[in-house]
Amino acid sequence: MLAFLGVAYETNGAHKAPEYLKISPFGLVPAINDGGDALTDSNAILIYLVQTYAKGSHWLPTDPKEAAELRRWLTIAACRLPVRLWHVPHCRRSKGPMT
Ligand SMILES: N[C@@H](CCC(=O)N[C@@H](CS)C(=O)NCC(=O)O)C(=O)O
């Protein structure tokens, strides 16, 4: 999303490192630190990025039906896909499906 929006960013692959755990206490990705403001969880991050860097763009529709469609796919990605992927052996995580 950052690349789509043309926002410069740096990545840090050490998601269990003490510095990263200050931003993301559960040690999960994604998490961002935007000018000192830390934020975790993909859906929250996606909406924050669009509202901050692309306000009024097509990425976050205001039409109720289009907004509902967006929320539907965000929900599917966050809730249904991880549970479905749990049944695919090579996608299985040691801690169980994401909830
Ligand atoms: N609800 C969180 C889920 C975050 C999550 O489970 N991330 C996984 C990767 S998709 C992770 O960090 N796995 C590394 C680990 O468990 O150590 C979100 O949507 O951001």
The ligand as a MOL file (V3000), in Angstrom:
LIG
                    3D

  0  0  0     0  0            999 V3000
M  V30 BEGIN CTAB
M  V30 COUNTS 20 19 0 0 0
M  V30 BEGIN ATOM
M  V30 1 N -4.7210 -9.4270 12.8900 0
M  V30 2 C -3.3400 -9.1970 12.5090 0
M  V30 3 C -2.6420 -10.5340 12.2700 0
M  V30 4 C -1.1610 -10.3510 12.2810 0
M  V30 5 C -0.4560 -11.6920 12.0480 0
M  V30 6 O -0.9200 -12.7530 12.4990 0
M  V30 7 N 0.6830 -11.6280 11.3320 0
M  V30 8 C 1.4480 -12.8520 11.0440 0
M  V30 9 C 1.8040 -12.8850 9.5740 0
M  V30 10 S 0.3860 -12.8090 8.5520 0
M  V30 11 C 2.7700 -12.8310 11.8010 0
M  V30 12 O 3.2310 -11.7910 12.1960 0
M  V30 13 N 3.3770 -14.0020 11.9660 0
M  V30 14 C 4.7010 -14.0820 12.5700 0
M  V30 15 C 4.6830 -14.8070 13.8900 0
M  V30 16 O 3.6250 -15.3210 14.3000 0
M  V30 17 O 5.7700 -14.8320 14.4860 0
M  V30 18 C -3.3000 -8.3240 11.2510 0
M  V30 19 O -4.2500 -8.3610 10.4650 0
M  V30 20 O -2.3470 -7.5890 11.0710 0
M  V30 END ATOM
M  V30 BEGIN BOND
M  V30 1 1 1 2
M  V30 2 1 2 3
M  V30 3 1 2 18
M  V30 4 1 3 4
M  V30 5 1 4 5
M  V30 6 2 5 6
M  V30 7 1 5 7
M  V30 8 1 7 8
M  V30 9 1 8 9
M  V30 10 1 8 11
M  V30 11 1 9 10
M  V30 12 2 11 12
M  V30 13 1 11 13
M  V30 14 1 13 14
M  V30 15 1 14 15
M  V30 16 2 15 16
M  V30 17 1 15 17
M  V30 18 2 18 19
M  V30 19 1 18 20
M  V30 END BOND
M  V30 END CTAB
M  END
